[in-house]
């Protein structure tokens, strides 16, 4: 029997199956099977999930209740009606991670899971966790396990689209292009350079500020999300790119929860 981990983002649904925590000790991010699909492709996921033998489902959903209801119906039809669907939520504390949000439940469950995943990969280290997707979130975790807080800014695609919508003379950039110079000599590249450097600059500034807050700790920067491979090469600081950090966090959460969240 396995557990099914699902990360429902604003654009895509990522999933993985893994051994149950009590069945085997697996390395973080070691999957039996995994995949990704757009929201519109949810019916196709049902076909794939129906082939799995699942006894536990853990879902992080930040895409809203309507999609959550559609997902729940698909899971009931494909996995098995008797297998409970457990919806991950931010808690005041889970395992070694303490939630420093003023109102802990208001922290996005994906951000809490990503921090938990980063902490599992790099225990007892001060972390900046940058998740670059539809939105870019940049969160700080102390070596003592405190989720200090974070920042949220428009993702790379949103930044470029906002420029195109709001400024009549600027073209709409549909594809990411390589930036060969910070100061571009054409408008398309100038837009992309501005957006990428805004993202990279925010991440680098977060590392500097977190280091000032915890001067005795080396800050490790973790970059994840759909735009991570675009943004990470432009960072001038040491960093590590990690795929599916939210799923790794859900995998970690399953080891800390004696009974799944409902």
BADOTI-639728 format. One line per 3 residues: their letters; for each residue x, z, y of C-alpha. Coordinates in nm, 2 decimals, m for minus. Layout:
<pakes>
A) X/Z/Y; ... .
</pakes>
This chain:
<pakes>
XXX) 0.00/0.00/0.00; 0.11/m0.07/0.35; 0.02/0.00/0.71 .
XXX) m0.07/m0.27/0.96; 0.06/m0.23/1.32; m0.10/m0.43/1.60 .
XXX) 0.01/m0.47/1.96; m0.26/m0.63/2.17; m0.11/m0.74/2.50 .
XXX) m0.26/m0.91/2.80; m0.17/m1.25/2.66; m0.08/m1.23/2.29 .
XXX) m0.15/m1.02/1.98; 0.17/m0.92/1.78; 0.14/m0.76/1.44 .
XXX) 0.36/m0.63/1.16; 0.30/m0.48/0.82; 0.54/m0.20/0.70 .
XXX) 0.57/0.05/0.42; 0.38/0.37/0.48; 0.60/0.65/0.62 .
XXX) 0.55/0.87/0.31; 0.63/0.58/0.08; 0.97/0.47/0.19 .
XXX) 1.22/0.53/0.47; 1.24/0.20/0.66; 1.48/0.11/0.94 .
XXX) 1.30/0.07/1.27; 1.16/m0.28/1.30; 1.20/m0.36/0.93 .
XXX) 0.88/m0.54/0.84; 0.72/m0.66/0.52; 0.55/m0.94/0.72 .
XXX) 0.48/m1.01/1.09; 0.34/m1.26/1.33; 0.20/m1.33/1.67 .
XXX) m0.10/m1.52/1.81; m0.29/m1.59/2.13; m0.62/m1.40/2.18 .
XXX) m0.81/m1.72/2.10; m0.64/m1.73/1.76; m0.78/m1.40/1.64 .
XXX) m0.99/m1.57/1.36; m0.67/m1.72/1.22; m0.52/m1.38/1.20 .
XXX) m0.81/m1.26/1.00; m0.73/m1.51/0.73; m0.37/m1.38/0.71 .
XXX) m0.46/m1.01/0.72; m0.71/m1.06/0.44; m0.41/m1.12/0.21 .
XXX) m0.25/m0.78/0.28; m0.31/m0.46/0.09; m0.35/m0.22/0.38 .
XXX) m0.44/0.15/0.37; m0.37/0.23/0.74; m0.41/0.04/1.07 .
XXX) m0.27/0.15/1.40; m0.35/m0.05/1.71; m0.22/m0.05/2.07 .
XXX) m0.46/m0.23/2.29; m0.42/m0.29/2.67; m0.63/m0.61/2.68 .
XXX) m0.96/m0.43/2.73; m1.27/m0.31/2.54; m1.43/m0.66/2.47 .
XXX) m1.12/m0.79/2.29; m1.09/m0.45/2.11; m1.44/m0.49/1.98 .
XXX) m1.36/m0.84/1.85; m1.05/m0.71/1.69; m1.23/m0.43/1.52 .
XXX) m1.49/m0.66/1.38; m1.21/m0.89/1.24; m1.03/m0.60/1.09 .
XXX) m1.35/m0.47/0.92; m1.41/m0.82/0.77; m1.05/m0.89/0.67 .
XXX) m0.86/m0.57/0.59; m1.15/m0.37/0.44; m1.44/m0.18/0.58 .
XXX) m1.32/0.15/0.43; m0.98/0.14/0.60; m1.01/0.32/0.94 .
XXX) m0.89/0.14/1.25; m0.69/0.39/1.45; m0.64/0.32/1.83 .
XXX) m0.31/0.45/1.96; m0.33/0.65/2.29; m0.08/0.82/2.51 .
XXX) m0.05/1.20/2.44; 0.11/1.48/2.63; 0.37/1.48/2.35 .
XXX) 0.43/1.29/2.03; 0.74/1.37/1.82; 1.04/1.41/2.04 .
XXX) 0.88/1.22/2.34; 0.71/1.43/2.61; 0.48/1.25/2.85 .
XXX) 0.57/1.33/3.22; 0.28/1.14/3.37; 0.07/1.36/3.60 .
XXX) m0.23/1.27/3.38; m0.08/1.19/3.04; m0.38/0.99/2.92 .
XXX) m0.35/0.75/3.21; m0.01/0.62/3.09; m0.06/0.28/2.92 .
XXX) m0.05/0.32/2.55; 0.19/0.02/2.52; 0.43/0.18/2.76 .
XXX) 0.42/0.51/2.56; 0.47/0.32/2.24; 0.76/0.12/2.38 .
XXX) 0.93/0.44/2.50; 0.88/0.59/2.16; 1.03/0.29/1.99 .
XXX) 1.33/0.29/2.23; 1.38/0.66/2.16; 1.37/0.59/1.79 .
XXX) 1.63/0.32/1.82; 1.85/0.52/2.06; 1.78/0.89/2.01 .
XXX) 1.90/1.16/2.25; 2.00/0.90/2.51; 1.89/0.84/2.87 .
XXX) 1.69/0.51/2.87; 1.55/0.25/3.10; 1.29/0.06/2.90 .
XXX) 1.20/m0.27/3.07; 0.91/m0.46/2.91; 0.88/m0.81/3.06 .
XXX) 0.55/m0.96/2.98; 0.24/m1.06/3.19; 0.34/m0.76/3.39 .
XXX) 0.69/m0.61/3.40; 0.70/m0.23/3.33; 1.02/m0.04/3.38 .
XXX) 1.02/0.31/3.25; 1.27/0.60/3.24; 1.32/0.84/2.95 .
XXX) 1.57/1.13/2.97; 1.81/1.22/2.69; 1.60/1.54/2.64 .
XXX) 1.30/1.33/2.55; 1.10/1.33/2.88; 0.91/1.02/2.98 .
XXX) 1.00/1.06/3.34; 0.78/0.78/3.48; 0.81/0.42/3.57 .
XXX) 0.72/0.12/3.78; 0.50/m0.18/3.73; 0.54/m0.52/3.90 .
XXX) 0.41/m0.87/3.84; 0.57/m1.05/3.55; 0.78/m1.35/3.59 .
XXX) 0.49/m1.60/3.54; 0.26/m1.40/3.77; 0.52/m1.40/4.05 .
XXX) 0.56/m1.78/4.03; 0.19/m1.84/4.01; 0.12/m1.61/4.30 .
XXX) 0.36/m1.81/4.52; 0.20/m2.14/4.42; m0.15/m2.01/4.49 .
XXX) m0.08/m1.84/4.82; 0.16/m2.09/4.98; 0.03/m2.45/5.02 .
XXX) 0.37/m2.61/5.05; 0.52/m2.46/4.73; 0.47/m2.63/4.39 .
XXX) 0.33/m2.46/4.09; 0.61/m2.38/3.84; 0.47/m2.41/3.49 .
XXX) 0.80/m2.40/3.29; 1.09/m2.16/3.33; 1.40/m2.35/3.43 .
XXX) 1.76/m2.25/3.42; 1.90/m2.11/3.74; 2.26/m2.22/3.80 .
XXX) 2.29/m2.06/4.14; 2.13/m1.76/4.32; 2.09/m1.98/4.63 .
XXX) 1.91/m2.29/4.50; 1.93/m2.63/4.67; 1.57/m2.73/4.57 .
XXX) 1.23/m2.56/4.60; 1.15/m2.54/4.23; 1.48/m2.37/4.15 .
XXX) 1.45/m2.15/4.46; 1.11/m2.01/4.34; 1.25/m1.94/3.99 .
XXX) 1.57/m1.79/4.13; 1.37/m1.56/4.36; 1.14/m1.45/4.08 .
XXX) 1.41/m1.39/3.82; 1.63/m1.21/4.07; 1.34/m0.99/4.17 .
XXX) 1.29/m0.89/3.81; 1.66/m0.84/3.74; 1.71/m0.65/4.06 .
XXX) 1.42/m0.41/3.98; 1.57/m0.34/3.64; 1.92/m0.29/3.78 .
XXX) 1.79/m0.06/4.06; 1.60/0.15/3.80; 1.92/0.20/3.60 .
XXX) 2.10/0.31/3.92; 1.83/0.55/4.03; 1.79/0.70/3.68 .
XXX) 2.16/0.75/3.67; 2.14/0.94/4.00; 1.87/1.16/3.86 .
XXX) 2.07/1.23/3.54; 2.43/1.20/3.65; 2.58/1.35/3.33 .
XXX) 2.42/1.08/3.11; 2.51/0.72/3.04; 2.20/0.51/3.10 .
XXX) 2.11/0.27/2.82; 1.90/m0.03/2.93; 1.65/m0.18/2.68 .
XXX) 1.48/m0.51/2.76; 1.18/m0.64/2.56; 0.88/m0.86/2.60 .
XXX) 0.79/m1.22/2.61; 1.01/m1.30/2.92; 1.30/m1.08/2.81 .
XXX) 1.51/m1.38/2.69; 1.46/m1.54/3.03; 1.54/m1.24/3.24 .
XXX) 1.81/m1.06/3.04; 2.09/m1.32/3.08; 2.07/m1.27/3.46 .
XXX) 2.13/m0.89/3.44; 2.47/m0.78/3.57; 2.45/m0.45/3.38 .
XXX) 2.50/m0.36/3.01; 2.17/m0.40/2.82; 2.02/m0.46/2.48 .
XXX) 1.73/m0.70/2.41; 1.49/m0.57/2.14; 1.20/m0.76/2.00 .
XXX) 0.86/m0.60/1.93; 0.94/m0.27/2.08; 0.58/m0.16/2.09 .
XXX) 0.54/m0.23/1.72; 0.86/m0.02/1.66; 0.70/0.25/1.86 .
XXX) 0.38/0.24/1.65; 0.59/0.25/1.34; 0.76/0.57/1.48 .
XXX) 0.43/0.71/1.58; 0.30/0.68/1.22; 0.58/0.91/1.11 .
XXX) 0.48/1.18/1.36; 0.11/1.17/1.31; m0.01/1.37/1.01 .
XXX) m0.34/1.20/1.05; m0.38/0.87/1.24; m0.53/0.87/1.59 .
X) m0.90/0.76/1.61 .
</pakes>
